[in-house]
């Protein structure tokens, strides 16, 4: 076989290869998540939703809601973190996040004041942070508490700095309402989704005018 | 649990195109989707074991295994007894969407078939093909070359240029 024969044949193979185009590959890949879920190999499913404050991400495990991505967060980075801390078996499968997405939609539509969702706390690290965040849903819609009050409720009244850290790393924002913890002087304090978002949420809940 | 594995979604997004093309060239477009699903479900199940290996070669190894399973399953189906044993089993349903040249590829011996498909359908380099076929790079090159020689001797591809 001469080199020219070889080149001709290679060329013919490349040109007539039954290649999958992008759409076809995307379509085939999209079907994997559902099959993986049915086969029991999918550990984390995620989906996104549009809110008045931007696009949010919702990730769930078999145990419940495990991670919220606020509009200012990079989706890829959030998913990478979930892969690292929970399981790398993560796929986009919006139907597994339907309940959480619906409740969040209702919240932003003013039709829901508390969430009724199973929670997977595995992205909350440390006993103190867990105690603190678990207690937050008791701070009602339209109310706020101070950082030191949050620390006191978690059993360490003087740990307001640790309380700040626990709140800043809340992986379940909105649903675990860390935006309802503000500085005692009335200043709103920081927020993972940005200070404007905190203000927006507290206004929506009627705490601010 | 693995430490540095990317989210499986990224892994899937990165390899879906070449894997689907490879499977189409191996089993034809009609059955490629099924093999594709099975490939990635198996990859997900074994994902922790990917550590340190070449990801594309690793998923191609699985895809190739699924294509072989597929061929075996096909062979187990009852066939008319007067069928010529020498005749490669051409699948009528897959012939329509790609040229006769790739039908000839499907009739190559298994290793050559896989090597040629990885090279010209999935566009893999020889290092990746070698890893996927668990052989040396030279052997991978040889398999591709043997495959081409065989195709040429059968006269395949001569009329494939338009």
Interface residues (C-beta under 8 A of the other chain):
Chain A: X1 X5 X6 X8 X9 X10 X11 X12 X13 X14 X15 X16 X17 X18 X19 X20 X22 X24 X25 X26 X28 X29 X31 X32 X35 X36 X39 X41 X42 X76 X79 X80 X82 X83 X84 X87 X88 X89 X90 X91 X92
Chain B: X1 X2 X3 X4 X5 X6 X7 X8 X9 X10 X12 X13 X16 X17 X20 X21 X24 X25 X28 X29 X32 X33 X36 X37 X40 X41 X44 X45 X47 X48 X97 X98 X99 X101 X102 X105 X116 X120 X121 X148 X149 X151 X152 X156 X157 X160 X161 X162
